Amino acid sequence: MTTKLRVEGMTCGHCVGAVTRALERVRGVERATVSLEQGEAVVEGAADPAALVAAVEDEGYRARPA
Ligand SMILES: [Cu+2]
């Protein structure tokens, strides 16, 4: 299962790392691939989309399912 998120507020590689780690801590996530250029995260695994959004927002970015 793959979930795509729109992520707003990332400005550099540090942001990408922070969002990636936050997503990979969510239960069920196997892998998260985050694109700064596209403002997007692709999450593999059986994770609750609301939990993914919450994890990104807890890091200070804005997210919504794409
Ligand atoms: Cu940054």
N, CA, C, O and the ligand as a Tripos MOL2 file, in Angstrom:
@<TRIPOS>MOLECULE
protein
  265   263    67     0     0
PROTEIN
NO_CHARGES

@<TRIPOS>ATOM
      1 N           0.8460   -1.1920    0.0000 N.3       1 MET1
      2 CA          0.0000    0.0000    0.0000 C.3       1 MET1
      3 C           0.8850    1.2470    0.0000 C.2       1 MET1
      4 O           1.8720    1.3330    0.7300 O.2       1 MET1
      5 N           0.4990    2.2120   -0.8430 N.am      2 THR2
      6 CA          1.2630    3.4440   -0.9600 C.3       2 THR2
      7 C           0.3450    4.6290   -0.6980 C.2       2 THR2
      8 O          -0.7770    4.6900   -1.2010 O.2       2 THR2
      9 N           0.8370    5.5550    0.0880 N.am      3 THR3
     10 CA          0.0840    6.7800    0.3640 C.3       3 THR3
     11 C           0.9180    7.9680   -0.0710 C.2       3 THR3
     12 O           2.1080    8.0540    0.2330 O.2       3 THR3
     13 N           0.2750    8.8890   -0.7900 N.am      4 LYS4
     14 CA          0.9710   10.0990   -1.2300 C.3       4 LYS4
     15 C           0.4680   11.2860   -0.4200 C.2       4 LYS4
     16 O          -0.7320   11.4440   -0.1940 O.2       4 LYS4
     17 N           1.4150   12.1160    0.0120 N.am      5 LEU5
     18 CA          1.0550   13.3290    0.7440 C.3       5 LEU5
     19 C           1.6240   14.5490    0.0370 C.2       5 LEU5
     20 O           2.7210   14.5050   -0.5180 O.2       5 LEU5
     21 N           0.8720   15.6290    0.0630 N.am      6 ARG6
     22 CA          1.4300   16.9280   -0.2890 C.3       6 ARG6
     23 C           2.0320   17.4900    0.9920 C.2       6 ARG6
     24 O           1.3880   17.4770    2.0410 O.2       6 ARG6
     25 N           3.2620   17.9820    0.9070 N.am      7 VAL7
     26 CA          3.9220   18.5430    2.0900 C.3       7 VAL7
     27 C           4.3500   19.9690    1.7650 C.2       7 VAL7
     28 O           5.0530   20.2000    0.7810 O.2       7 VAL7
     29 N           3.9320   20.9100    2.5790 N.am      8 GLU8
     30 CA          4.2980   22.3110    2.3700 C.3       8 GLU8
     31 C           5.2240   22.7770    3.4820 C.2       8 GLU8
     32 O           5.0870   22.3700    4.6360 O.2       8 GLU8
     33 N           6.1710   23.6380    3.1200 N.am      9 GLY9
     34 CA          7.0250   24.2710    4.1120 C.3       9 GLY9
     35 C           8.4570   23.7800    4.1140 C.2       9 GLY9
     36 O           9.2950   24.3170    4.8390 O.2       9 GLY9
     37 N           8.7540   22.7580    3.3070 N.am     10 MET10
     38 CA         10.1330   22.2650    3.2610 C.3      10 MET10
     39 C          10.9720   23.2020    2.3980 C.2      10 MET10
     40 O          10.5460   23.6160    1.3200 O.2      10 MET10
     41 N          12.1740   23.5350    2.8860 N.am     11 THR11
     42 CA         13.0220   24.4590    2.1360 C.3      11 THR11
     43 C          14.4170   23.9110    1.8420 C.2      11 THR11
     44 O          15.1490   24.5090    1.0530 O.2      11 THR11
     45 N          14.8030   22.8000    2.4470 N.am     12 CYS12
     46 CA         16.1670   22.2990    2.2460 C.3      12 CYS12
     47 C          16.2520   20.8230    2.5960 C.2      12 CYS12
     48 O          15.2670   20.2000    2.9900 O.2      12 CYS12
     49 N          17.4370   20.2880    2.4450 N.am     13 GLY13
     50 CA         17.6480   18.8770    2.7160 C.3      13 GLY13
     51 C          17.4080   18.4960    4.1620 C.2      13 GLY13
     52 O          17.0160   17.3680    4.4600 O.2      13 GLY13
     53 N          17.6450   19.4430    5.0600 N.am     14 HIS14
     54 CA         17.3570   19.1680    6.4670 C.3      14 HIS14
     55 C          15.8680   18.9100    6.6730 C.2      14 HIS14
     56 O          15.4820   18.0010    7.4080 O.2      14 HIS14
     57 N          15.0520   19.7040    6.0300 N.am     15 CYS15
     58 CA         13.5930   19.5270    6.1030 C.3      15 CYS15
     59 C          13.2050   18.1450    5.5840 C.2      15 CYS15
     60 O          12.3980   17.4440    6.1940 O.2      15 CYS15
     61 N          13.7870   17.7680    4.4570 N.am     16 VAL16
     62 CA         13.4850   16.4630    3.8670 C.3      16 VAL16
     63 C          13.8220   15.3540    4.8590 C.2      16 VAL16
     64 O          13.0530   14.4090    5.0340 O.2      16 VAL16
     65 N          14.9750   15.4810    5.5040 N.am     17 GLY17
     66 CA         15.3750   14.4730    6.4830 C.3      17 GLY17
     67 C          14.4210   14.4140    7.6640 C.2      17 GLY17
     68 O          14.0690   13.3320    8.1320 O.2      17 GLY17
     69 N          14.0040   15.5770    8.1430 N.am     18 ALA18
     70 CA         13.1020   15.6280    9.2990 C.3      18 ALA18
     71 C          11.7570   15.0000    8.9550 C.2      18 ALA18
     72 O          11.1970   14.2470    9.7520 O.2      18 ALA18
     73 N          11.2390   15.3090    7.7700 N.am     19 VAL19
     74 CA          9.9390   14.7570    7.3640 C.3      19 VAL19
     75 C          10.0520   13.2480    7.1330 C.2      19 VAL19
     76 O           9.1690   12.4810    7.5170 O.2      19 VAL19
     77 N          11.1490   12.8400    6.5030 N.am     20 THR20
     78 CA         11.3490   11.4110    6.2530 C.3      20 THR20
     79 C          11.3860   10.6330    7.5540 C.2      20 THR20
     80 O          10.7250    9.6030    7.6890 O.2      20 THR20
     81 N          12.1620   11.1280    8.5180 N.am     21 ARG21
     82 CA         12.2670   10.4170    9.8010 C.3      21 ARG21
     83 C          10.9290   10.3940   10.5270 C.2      21 ARG21
     84 O          10.5550    9.3790   11.1140 O.2      21 ARG21
     85 N          10.2120   11.5070   10.4870 N.am     22 ALA22
     86 CA          8.9070   11.5660   11.1620 C.3      22 ALA22
     87 C           7.9530   10.5350   10.5690 C.2      22 ALA22
     88 O           7.2420    9.8390   11.2930 O.2      22 ALA22
     89 N           7.9500   10.4500    9.2500 N.am     23 LEU23
     90 CA          7.0490    9.4830    8.6010 C.3      23 LEU23
     91 C           7.4660    8.0530    8.9220 C.2      23 LEU23
     92 O           6.6160    7.1890    9.1330 O.2      23 LEU23
     93 N           8.7520    7.8060    8.9590 N.am     24 GLU24
     94 CA          9.2200    6.4320    9.1750 C.3      24 GLU24
     95 C           9.0190    5.9730   10.6160 C.2      24 GLU24
     96 O           9.1390    4.7840   10.9110 O.2      24 GLU24
     97 N           8.7120    6.9130   11.5170 N.am     25 ARG25
     98 CA          8.3830    6.5230   12.8960 C.3      25 ARG25
     99 C           6.9240    6.1200   13.0540 C.2      25 ARG25
    100 O           6.5530    5.5430   14.0760 O.2      25 ARG25
    101 N           6.0900    6.4120   12.0610 N.am     26 VAL26
    102 CA          4.6580    6.0890   12.1830 C.3      26 VAL26
    103 C           4.4730    4.5810   12.0330 C.2      26 VAL26
    104 O           5.0930    3.9390   11.1850 O.2      26 VAL26
    105 N           3.6040    4.0370   12.8810 N.am     27 ARG27
    106 CA          3.3780    2.5970   12.8480 C.3      27 ARG27
    107 C           2.8610    2.1600   11.4830 C.2      27 ARG27
    108 O           1.9440    2.7580   10.9210 O.2      27 ARG27
    109 N           3.4740    1.1030   10.9690 N.am     28 GLY28
    110 CA          3.0500    0.5490    9.6880 C.3      28 GLY28
    111 C           3.8730    1.0220    8.5050 C.2      28 GLY28
    112 O           3.8010    0.4400    7.4230 O.2      28 GLY28
    113 N           4.6560    2.0760    8.7040 N.am     29 VAL29
    114 CA          5.4280    2.6170    7.5820 C.3      29 VAL29
    115 C           6.6740    1.7660    7.3540 C.2      29 VAL29
    116 O           7.4380    1.4860    8.2780 O.2      29 VAL29
    117 N           6.8540    1.3670    6.1080 N.am     30 GLU30
    118 CA          8.0490    0.6070    5.7410 C.3      30 GLU30
    119 C           9.1180    1.5220    5.1650 C.2      30 GLU30
    120 O          10.3110    1.3400    5.4070 O.2      30 GLU30
    121 N           8.6640    2.5170    4.3900 N.am     31 ARG31
    122 CA          9.6280    3.4300    3.7840 C.3      31 ARG31
    123 C           8.9240    4.7100    3.3740 C.2      31 ARG31
    124 O           7.7840    4.6970    2.9100 O.2      31 ARG31
    125 N           9.6280    5.8100    3.5560 N.am     32 ALA32
    126 CA          9.1050    7.1020    3.1070 C.3      32 ALA32
    127 C          10.1220    7.7400    2.1700 C.2      32 ALA32
    128 O          11.3150    7.7930    2.4670 O.2      32 ALA32
    129 N           9.6290    8.2220    1.0330 N.am     33 THR33
    130 CA         10.4730    8.9150    0.0660 C.3      33 THR33
    131 C           9.9200   10.3280   -0.0900 C.2      33 THR33
    132 O           8.7760   10.5190   -0.5050 O.2      33 THR33
    133 N          10.7490   11.3150    0.2480 N.am     34 VAL34
    134 CA         10.2800   12.6960    0.2870 C.3      34 VAL34
    135 C          10.9960   13.5060   -0.7840 C.2      34 VAL34
    136 O          12.2200   13.4450   -0.9070 O.2      34 VAL34
    137 N          10.2220   14.2650   -1.5590 N.am     35 SER35
    138 CA         10.7840   15.1230   -2.6120 C.3      35 SER35
    139 C          10.5900   16.5850   -2.2460 C.2      35 SER35
    140 O           9.4670   17.0650   -2.0850 O.2      35 SER35
    141 N          11.7090   17.2770   -2.1190 N.am     36 LEU36
    142 CA         11.6720   18.7180   -1.8510 C.3      36 LEU36
    143 C          11.1000   19.4650   -3.0550 C.2      36 LEU36
    144 O          10.2510   20.3440   -2.9070 O.2      36 LEU36
    145 N          11.5760   19.1020   -4.2530 N.am     37 GLU37
    146 CA         11.1750   19.8060   -5.4710 C.3      37 GLU37
    147 C           9.6740   19.6920   -5.7160 C.2      37 GLU37
    148 O           9.0210   20.6560   -6.1150 O.2      37 GLU37
    149 N           9.1440   18.5060   -5.4710 N.am     38 GLN38
    150 CA          7.7230   18.2840   -5.7580 C.3      38 GLN38
    151 C           6.8340   18.5570   -4.5510 C.2      38 GLN38
    152 O           5.6100   18.5750   -4.6790 O.2      38 GLN38
    153 N           7.4330   18.7710   -3.3760 N.am     39 GLY39
    154 CA          6.6250   18.9950   -2.1880 C.3      39 GLY39
    155 C           5.7190   17.8190   -1.8960 C.2      39 GLY39
    156 O           4.5230   17.9590   -1.6380 O.2      39 GLY39
    157 N           6.3390   16.6560   -1.9480 N.am     40 GLU40
    158 CA          5.5390   15.4470   -1.9040 C.3      40 GLU40
    159 C           6.2550   14.3540   -1.1210 C.2      40 GLU40
    160 O           7.4840   14.2800   -1.1120 O.2      40 GLU40
    161 N           5.4670   13.5070   -0.4650 N.am     41 ALA41
    162 CA          6.0180   12.3300    0.2050 C.3      41 ALA41
    163 C           5.2580   11.1020   -0.2670 C.2      41 ALA41
    164 O           4.0300   11.1150   -0.3540 O.2      41 ALA41
    165 N           5.9900   10.0490   -0.5680 N.am     42 VAL42
    166 CA          5.3930    8.7700   -0.9280 C.3      42 VAL42
    167 C           5.7510    7.7940    0.1820 C.2      42 VAL42
    168 O           6.9230    7.5500    0.4710 O.2      42 VAL42
    169 N           4.7050    7.2400    0.7970 N.am     43 VAL43
    170 CA          4.8980    6.3850    1.9640 C.3      43 VAL43
    171 C           4.4380    4.9800    1.6230 C.2      43 VAL43
    172 O           3.3120    4.7670    1.1720 O.2      43 VAL43
    173 N           5.3280    4.0320    1.8460 N.am     44 GLU44
    174 CA          4.9750    2.6340    1.6200 C.3      44 GLU44
    175 C           4.7230    1.9710    2.9550 C.2      44 GLU44
    176 O           5.4450    2.1960    3.9270 O.2      44 GLU44
    177 N           3.6720    1.1380    2.9900 N.am     45 GLY45
    178 CA          3.3060    0.4450    4.2120 C.3      45 GLY45
    179 C           1.8480    0.6940    4.5350 C.2      45 GLY45
    180 O           1.1980    1.5510    3.9370 O.2      45 GLY45
    181 N           1.3420   -0.0760    5.5000 N.am     46 ALA46
    182 CA         -0.0710    0.0290    5.8730 C.3      46 ALA46
    183 C          -0.2200    1.0020    7.0380 C.2      46 ALA46
    184 O          -0.4050    0.5950    8.1860 O.2      46 ALA46
    185 N          -0.1360    2.2880    6.7250 N.am     47 ALA47
    186 CA         -0.2020    3.3100    7.7760 C.3      47 ALA47
    187 C          -1.4830    4.1210    7.6290 C.2      47 ALA47
    188 O          -2.0100    4.2870    6.5290 O.2      47 ALA47
    189 N          -1.9700    4.6200    8.7520 N.am     48 ASP48
    190 CA         -3.1630    5.4670    8.7820 C.3      48 ASP48
    191 C          -2.8020    6.8440    8.2010 C.2      48 ASP48
    192 O          -1.9290    7.5240    8.7410 O.2      48 ASP48
    193 N          -3.4550    7.2610    7.1170 N.am     49 PRO49
    194 CA         -3.1150    8.5590    6.5110 C.3      49 PRO49
    195 C          -3.2050    9.7150    7.5050 C.2      49 PRO49
    196 O          -2.4050   10.6480    7.4380 O.2      49 PRO49
    197 N          -4.1620    9.6670    8.4190 N.am     50 ALA50
    198 CA         -4.2800   10.7510    9.4030 C.3      50 ALA50
    199 C          -3.0610   10.7860   10.3180 C.2      50 ALA50
    200 O          -2.6260   11.8610   10.7330 O.2      50 ALA50
    201 N          -2.5110    9.6210   10.6330 N.am     51 ALA51
    202 CA         -1.3110    9.5630   11.4750 C.3      51 ALA51
    203 C          -0.1020   10.1040   10.7240 C.2      51 ALA51
    204 O           0.7850   10.7110   11.3250 O.2      51 ALA51
    205 N          -0.0640    9.8870    9.4140 N.am     52 LEU52
    206 CA          1.0400   10.4180    8.6080 C.3      52 LEU52
    207 C           0.9880   11.9450    8.5790 C.2      52 LEU52
    208 O           1.9980   12.6220    8.7690 O.2      52 LEU52
    209 N          -0.2100   12.4660    8.3380 N.am     53 VAL53
    210 CA         -0.3760   13.9250    8.3310 C.3      53 VAL53
    211 C           0.0250   14.5080    9.6820 C.2      53 VAL53
    212 O           0.7360   15.5110    9.7430 O.2      53 VAL53
    213 N          -0.4270   13.8840   10.7570 N.am     54 ALA54
    214 CA         -0.1240   14.3950   12.1030 C.3      54 ALA54
    215 C           1.3780   14.3750   12.3700 C.2      54 ALA54
    216 O           1.9090   15.2970   12.9890 O.2      54 ALA54
    217 N           2.0600   13.3400   11.9130 N.am     55 ALA55
    218 CA          3.5040   13.2310   12.1490 C.3      55 ALA55
    219 C           4.2490   14.3620   11.4460 C.2      55 ALA55
    220 O           5.1840   14.9380   12.0030 O.2      55 ALA55
    221 N           3.8330   14.6750   10.2260 N.am     56 VAL56
    222 CA          4.4900   15.7570    9.4790 C.3      56 VAL56
    223 C           4.1980   17.1010   10.1430 C.2      56 VAL56
    224 O           5.0860   17.9430   10.2780 O.2      56 VAL56
    225 N           2.9630   17.2900   10.5500 N.am     57 GLU57
    226 CA          2.5890   18.5800   11.1440 C.3      57 GLU57
    227 C           3.2560   18.7860   12.5010 C.2      57 GLU57
    228 O           3.5520   19.9180   12.8830 O.2      57 GLU57
    229 N           3.4920   17.6970   13.2270 N.am     58 ASP58
    230 CA          4.2130   17.7980   14.5090 C.3      58 ASP58
    231 C           5.6370   18.3020   14.3040 C.2      58 ASP58
    232 O           6.2340   18.8750   15.2140 O.2      58 ASP58
    233 N           6.1810   18.0870   13.1060 N.am     59 GLU59
    234 CA          7.5340   18.5740   12.7920 C.3      59 GLU59
    235 C           7.5250   20.0270   12.3430 C.2      59 GLU59
    236 O           8.5820   20.6320   12.1600 O.2      59 GLU59
    237 N           6.3240   20.5920   12.1650 N.am     60 GLY60
    238 CA          6.2450   21.9990   11.7920 C.3      60 GLY60
    239 C           5.9660   22.2680   10.3270 C.2      60 GLY60
    240 O           6.0860   23.4030    9.8660 O.2      60 GLY60
    241 N           5.5910   21.2220    9.5900 N.am     61 TYR61
    242 CA          5.2540   21.3670    8.1710 C.3      61 TYR61
    243 C           3.7620   21.1180    7.9960 C.2      61 TYR61
    244 O           3.0940   20.6140    8.8990 O.2      61 TYR61
    245 N           3.2520   21.4720    6.8340 N.am     62 ARG62
    246 CA          1.8480   21.2270    6.5630 C.3      62 ARG62
    247 C           1.7140   20.0750    5.5870 C.2      62 ARG62
    248 O           2.4900   19.9480    4.6400 O.2      62 ARG62
    249 N           0.7220   19.2420    5.8310 N.am     63 ALA63
    250 CA          0.5510   18.0500    4.9920 C.3      63 ALA63
    251 C          -0.9140   17.7490    4.7810 C.2      63 ALA63
    252 O          -1.7700   18.0540    5.6120 O.2      63 ALA63
    253 N          -1.1740   17.1330    3.6280 N.am     64 ARG64
    254 CA         -2.5130   16.6060    3.3610 C.3      64 ARG64
    255 C          -2.3710   15.4700    2.3670 C.2      64 ARG64
    256 O          -1.4230   15.4290    1.5820 O.2      64 ARG64
    257 N          -3.3200   14.5490    2.4080 N.am     65 PRO65
    258 CA         -3.2580   13.4530    1.4420 C.3      65 PRO65
    259 C          -3.3380   14.0030    0.0220 C.2      65 PRO65
    260 O          -4.1300   14.9040   -0.2520 O.2      65 PRO65
    261 N          -2.5240   13.4670   -0.8770 N.am     66 ALA66
    262 CA         -2.5070   13.9570   -2.2650 C.3      66 ALA66
    263 C          -3.5190   13.2050   -3.1060 C.2      66 ALA66
    264 O          -3.6520   13.4750   -4.3000 O.2      66 ALA66
    265 CU         15.0620   22.8960    5.6930 Cu       67 CU67
@<TRIPOS>BOND
     1     1     2 1
     2     2     3 1
     3     3     4 2
     4     3     5 am
     5     5     6 1
     6     6     7 1
     7     7     8 2
     8     7     9 am
     9     9    10 1
    10    10    11 1
    11    11    12 2
    12    11    13 am
    13    13    14 1
    14    14    15 1
    15    15    16 2
    16    15    17 am
    17    17    18 1
    18    18    19 1
    19    19    20 2
    20    19    21 am
    21    21    22 1
    22    22    23 1
    23    23    24 2
    24    23    25 am
    25    25    26 1
    26    26    27 1
    27    27    28 2
    28    27    29 am
    29    29    30 1
    30    30    31 1
    31    31    32 2
    32    31    33 am
    33    33    34 1
    34    34    35 1
    35    35    36 2
    36    35    37 am
    37    37    38 1
    38    38    39 1
    39    39    40 2
    40    39    41 am
    41    41    42 1
    42    42    43 1
    43    43    44 2
    44    43    45 am
    45    45    46 1
    46    46    47 1
    47    47    48 2
    48    47    49 am
    49    49    50 1
    50    50    51 1
    51    51    52 2
    52    51    53 am
    53    53    54 1
    54    54    55 1
    55    55    56 2
    56    55    57 am
    57    57    58 1
    58    58    59 1
    59    59    60 2
    60    59    61 am
    61    61    62 1
    62    62    63 1
    63    63    64 2
    64    63    65 am
    65    65    66 1
    66    66    67 1
    67    67    68 2
    68    67    69 am
    69    69    70 1
    70    70    71 1
    71    71    72 2
    72    71    73 am
    73    73    74 1
    74    74    75 1
    75    75    76 2
    76    75    77 am
    77    77    78 1
    78    78    79 1
    79    79    80 2
    80    79    81 am
    81    81    82 1
    82    82    83 1
    83    83    84 2
    84    83    85 am
    85    85    86 1
    86    86    87 1
    87    87    88 2
    88    87    89 am
    89    89    90 1
    90    90    91 1
    91    91    92 2
    92    91    93 am
    93    93    94 1
    94    94    95 1
    95    95    96 2
    96    95    97 am
    97    97    98 1
    98    98    99 1
    99    99   100 2
   100    99   101 am
   101   101   102 1
   102   102   103 1
   103   103   104 2
   104   103   105 am
   105   105   106 1
   106   106   107 1
   107   107   108 2
   108   107   109 am
   109   109   110 1
   110   110   111 1
   111   111   112 2
   112   111   113 am
   113   113   114 1
   114   114   115 1
   115   115   116 2
   116   115   117 am
   117   117   118 1
   118   118   119 1
   119   119   120 2
   120   119   121 am
   121   121   122 1
   122   122   123 1
   123   123   124 2
   124   123   125 am
   125   125   126 1
   126   126   127 1
   127   127   128 2
   128   127   129 am
   129   129   130 1
   130   130   131 1
   131   131   132 2
   132   131   133 am
   133   133   134 1
   134   134   135 1
   135   135   136 2
   136   135   137 am
   137   137   138 1
   138   138   139 1
   139   139   140 2
   140   139   141 am
   141   141   142 1
   142   142   143 1
   143   143   144 2
   144   143   145 am
   145   145   146 1
   146   146   147 1
   147   147   148 2
   148   147   149 am
   149   149   150 1
   150   150   151 1
   151   151   152 2
   152   151   153 am
   153   153   154 1
   154   154   155 1
   155   155   156 2
   156   155   157 am
   157   157   158 1
   158   158   159 1
   159   159   160 2
   160   159   161 am
   161   161   162 1
   162   162   163 1
   163   163   164 2
   164   163   165 am
   165   165   166 1
   166   166   167 1
   167   167   168 2
   168   167   169 am
   169   169   170 1
   170   170   171 1
   171   171   172 2
   172   171   173 am
   173   173   174 1
   174   174   175 1
   175   175   176 2
   176   175   177 am
   177   177   178 1
   178   178   179 1
   179   179   180 2
   180   179   181 am
   181   181   182 1
   182   182   183 1
   183   183   184 2
   184   183   185 am
   185   185   186 1
   186   186   187 1
   187   187   188 2
   188   187   189 am
   189   189   190 1
   190   190   191 1
   191   191   192 2
   192   191   193 am
   193   193   194 1
   194   194   195 1
   195   195   196 2
   196   195   197 am
   197   197   198 1
   198   198   199 1
   199   199   200 2
   200   199   201 am
   201   201   202 1
   202   202   203 1
   203   203   204 2
   204   203   205 am
   205   205   206 1
   206   206   207 1
   207   207   208 2
   208   207   209 am
   209   209   210 1
   210   210   211 1
   211   211   212 2
   212   211   213 am
   213   213   214 1
   214   214   215 1
   215   215   216 2
   216   215   217 am
   217   217   218 1
   218   218   219 1
   219   219   220 2
   220   219   221 am
   221   221   222 1
   222   222   223 1
   223   223   224 2
   224   223   225 am
   225   225   226 1
   226   226   227 1
   227   227   228 2
   228   227   229 am
   229   229   230 1
   230   230   231 1
   231   231   232 2
   232   231   233 am
   233   233   234 1
   234   234   235 1
   235   235   236 2
   236   235   237 am
   237   237   238 1
   238   238   239 1
   239   239   240 2
   240   239   241 am
   241   241   242 1
   242   242   243 1
   243   243   244 2
   244   243   245 am
   245   245   246 1
   246   246   247 1
   247   247   248 2
   248   247   249 am
   249   249   250 1
   250   250   251 1
   251   251   252 2
   252   251   253 am
   253   253   254 1
   254   254   255 1
   255   255   256 2
   256   255   257 am
   257   257   258 1
   258   258   259 1
   259   259   260 2
   260   259   261 am
   261   261   262 1
   262   262   263 1
   263   263   264 2
@<TRIPOS>SUBSTRUCTURE
     1 MET1         2 RESIDUE 1 A MET
     2 THR2         6 RESIDUE 1 A THR
     3 THR3        10 RESIDUE 1 A THR
     4 LYS4        14 RESIDUE 1 A LYS
     5 LEU5        18 RESIDUE 1 A LEU
     6 ARG6        22 RESIDUE 1 A ARG
     7 VAL7        26 RESIDUE 1 A VAL
     8 GLU8        30 RESIDUE 1 A GLU
     9 GLY9        34 RESIDUE 1 A GLY
    10 MET10       38 RESIDUE 1 A MET
    11 THR11       42 RESIDUE 1 A THR
    12 CYS12       46 RESIDUE 1 A CYS
    13 GLY13       50 RESIDUE 1 A GLY
    14 HIS14       54 RESIDUE 1 A HIS
    15 CYS15       58 RESIDUE 1 A CYS
    16 VAL16       62 RESIDUE 1 A VAL
    17 GLY17       66 RESIDUE 1 A GLY
    18 ALA18       70 RESIDUE 1 A ALA
    19 VAL19       74 RESIDUE 1 A VAL
    20 THR20       78 RESIDUE 1 A THR
    21 ARG21       82 RESIDUE 1 A ARG
    22 ALA22       86 RESIDUE 1 A ALA
    23 LEU23       90 RESIDUE 1 A LEU
    24 GLU24       94 RESIDUE 1 A GLU
    25 ARG25       98 RESIDUE 1 A ARG
    26 VAL26      102 RESIDUE 1 A VAL
    27 ARG27      106 RESIDUE 1 A ARG
    28 GLY28      110 RESIDUE 1 A GLY
    29 VAL29      114 RESIDUE 1 A VAL
    30 GLU30      118 RESIDUE 1 A GLU
    31 ARG31      122 RESIDUE 1 A ARG
    32 ALA32      126 RESIDUE 1 A ALA
    33 THR33      130 RESIDUE 1 A THR
    34 VAL34      134 RESIDUE 1 A VAL
    35 SER35      138 RESIDUE 1 A SER
    36 LEU36      142 RESIDUE 1 A LEU
    37 GLU37      146 RESIDUE 1 A GLU
    38 GLN38      150 RESIDUE 1 A GLN
    39 GLY39      154 RESIDUE 1 A GLY
    40 GLU40      158 RESIDUE 1 A GLU
    41 ALA41      162 RESIDUE 1 A ALA
    42 VAL42      166 RESIDUE 1 A VAL
    43 VAL43      170 RESIDUE 1 A VAL
    44 GLU44      174 RESIDUE 1 A GLU
    45 GLY45      178 RESIDUE 1 A GLY
    46 ALA46      182 RESIDUE 1 A ALA
    47 ALA47      186 RESIDUE 1 A ALA
    48 ASP48      190 RESIDUE 1 A ASP
    49 PRO49      194 RESIDUE 1 A PRO
    50 ALA50      198 RESIDUE 1 A ALA
    51 ALA51      202 RESIDUE 1 A ALA
    52 LEU52      206 RESIDUE 1 A LEU
    53 VAL53      210 RESIDUE 1 A VAL
    54 ALA54      214 RESIDUE 1 A ALA
    55 ALA55      218 RESIDUE 1 A ALA
    56 VAL56      222 RESIDUE 1 A VAL
    57 GLU57      226 RESIDUE 1 A GLU
    58 ASP58      230 RESIDUE 1 A ASP
    59 GLU59      234 RESIDUE 1 A GLU
    60 GLY60      238 RESIDUE 1 A GLY
    61 TYR61      242 RESIDUE 1 A TYR
    62 ARG62      246 RESIDUE 1 A ARG
    63 ALA63      250 RESIDUE 1 A ALA
    64 ARG64      254 RESIDUE 1 A ARG
    65 PRO65      258 RESIDUE 1 A PRO
    66 ALA66      262 RESIDUE 1 A ALA
    67 CU67       265 GROUP 0 **** ****
